[in-house]
Amino acid sequence: MDSVFKSDVHYQDHTGILTHKLTQPTEDIILSRNSELRKNPGVMNDLGGKGDNSWGRQIASIPFIVFEQALRDGFDLNSIDAGYAAIEMQRFLGTDAGKQCLVR
């Protein structure tokens, strides 16, 4: 599990407080790649091919840890209503954390 996520638990004797922090070691790699892709927009092609055969376009690459934080911050990205989830995704991508996830 440590290769995908790193879990750190700290106990402070003097306060009696136990804290837990979950990190994703590849988060910086993903966000750096996103930054490079934004600098060269021609490098990303439509999904499924070019022209009339295209069936979509990748607009973001979100590290799982950032996705989980967005859920905790109140973005309903897992809504069963696909239209509402899309609105929430656009709202998230408008935040500072979301803009780092954009590839276009």
Summary of the structure (lengths in Angstrom):
residues: 104
radius of gyration: 17.4
end to end distance: 31.0
largest distance: 64.9
contacts: 236
relative contact order: 0.15
helix: 44%
strand: 17%
